[in-house]
Amino acid sequence: MNKLTRTKTLLLISSGIFIIAIAGLANHFLNISETYDFALGLTNGLGFGLMVIALIKGNLKKQISN
């Protein structure tokens, strides 16, 4: 996988946070029982995975203009 650009990195981080937040809200308001615990863990894992990929492969360094 190639290096990610700064905008793609920030997009992956924000989408990971958004997915985790949506899963938390769904769990709070829909009162997800034990039968859907796997789906909740899957969405949290997806969000964390996106953020980890962005932090490891991404380019967050600021460009210095001359």
MARZAZA-702917 format. One record per atom (N, C-alpha, C): residue in three letters; x, y, z. Coordinates in steps of 0.001 Angstrom, whole numbers, plus 500000, padded with zeros to 6 digits. Atoms other than C-alpha are relative to their C-alpha. Layout:
BEGIN
ALAXYZ ...
***
This chain:
BEGIN
MET500848498826500000 MET500000500000500000 MET500896501239500000 ASN499219498772500106 ASN501384503383499042 ASN499739500910501189 LYS500211499005498960 LYS501783506280501416 LYS498712500763499736 LEU501227499235500131 LEU498541508050502069 LEU500317501483500068 THR499825498553499934 THR498275511773501482 THR499409500524501303 ARG500480499396498748 ARG497464514143504321 ARG498473500051500037 THR501463499901500009 THR493852514624503237 THR499355498623500155 LYS500553501345499860 LYS493228510886502884 LYS500185499474501418 THR499754500419498626 THR494776510282506288 THR498979500616500943 LEU500985499337499144 LEU492542512853507945 LEU498590499486499733 LEU501307500566500335 LEU489542511426506107 LEU499811498629500640 LEU500101501318499376 LEU490292507904507371 LEU499834500110501514 ILE500120499820498557 ILE490729509111510940 ILE498595500482500370 SER501331499478499681 SER487494511091510889 SER498900498979499714 SER501016501021500264 SER485526508249509294 SER500049498898501050 GLY499908500974498918 GLY486848505840511936 GLY499322500484501255 ILE500654499422498825 ILE485729508157514714 ILE498490500045499800 PHE501428499936500301 PHE482355508597512993 PHE499348498624500128 ILE500550501361499915 ILE481810504820512721 ILE499883499565501457 ILE500048500369498586 ILE482670504306516395 ILE498893500768500721 ALA501047499199499366 ALA480332507145517410 ALA498609499496499625 ILE501300500524500433 ILE477445505767515352 ILE499694498681500705 ALA500211501269499295 ALA477943502322516918 ALA499642500242501459 GLY500321499682498606 GLY477923503856520397 GLY498599500559500155 LEU501364499446499946 LEU474758505830519679 LEU498949498923499747 ALA500940501085500267 ALA473040502780518223 ALA499873499091501219 ASN500042500841498804 ASN473974500773521290 ASN499222500681501123 HIS500679499277498923 HIS472656503478523624 HIS498496500114499768 PHE501413499730500244 PHE469347504248521945 PHE499201498771499588 LEU500732501186500430 LEU468429500880520433 LEU500075498867501011 ASN499837501001498959 ASN469478498926523532 ASN500323498635499390 ILE499579501218500694 ILE471344496294521576 ILE500240498901501020 SER499893501104499061 SER471030492970523311 SER501229499154499681 GLU498840500861500177 GLU473555490156523512 GLU500046499348498628 THR500007500649501315 THR472470488758520146 THR500705500853498955 TYR499355499113500964 TYR473821491818518314 TYR501343500514500507 ASP498718499590499447 ASP476978492094520402 ASP501119499822498970 PHE498999500216501040 PHE478993490685517492 PHE500014501152499002 ALA500073498885500953 ALA477781493443515156 ALA500576501271500605 LEU499450498831499325 LEU478678496103517727 LEU501525499918500054 GLY498549500188499985 GLY482176494677518122 GLY500614500119498621 LEU499512499903501376 LEU482553494431514359 LEU500094501449499538 THR499951498598500408 THR481707498095513808 THR501065500769500779 ASN498930499356499233 ASN484004499198516630 ASN501368499592499455 GLY498739500472500567 GLY486789497068515195 GLY500297500628498658 LEU499826499333501293 LEU486240498573511765 LEU500454501438500186 GLY499609498617499728 GLY486475502093513168 GLY501427500101500507 PHE498635499989499480 PHE489632501337515144 PHE500999499594498924 GLY499113500430501078 GLY491140499568512151 GLY500285501117499007 LEU499790498868500898 LEU490627502586509910 LEU500939501034500606 MET499131499014499352 MET492260504844512459 MET501437499504500114 VAL498648500542499889 VAL495239502527512956 VAL500701500022498648 ILE499412499949501338 ILE495822502232509203 ILE500389501427499643 ALA499695498599500304 ALA495666506005508878 ALA501209500482500777 LEU498885499528499190 LEU498114506569511721 LEU501319499338499612 ILE498767500699500351 ILE500624503945510565 ILE500456500361498590 LYS499630499791501398 LYS500555504461506807 LYS499893501444499544 GLY500294498635500441 GLY499503508101506687 GLY501155500958500131 ASN499017498930499984 ASN501442511277506230 ASN499361501198500678 LEU500598498894499255 LEU500552513807508915 LEU500946501180500158 LYS499031498915499866 LYS503651515978508630 LYS499565501191499163 LYS500372498773500682 LYS503039519558507668 LYS501049500334498933 GLN499108499625501084 GLN504519520710504365 GLN500620501364500304 ILE499286498740499773 ILE507160523429504743 ILE500182500689498660 SER499843499257501247 SER506964526067502048 SER501266500852500071 ASN498752499221500045 ASN510174527782500956 ASN499765501404499548 
***
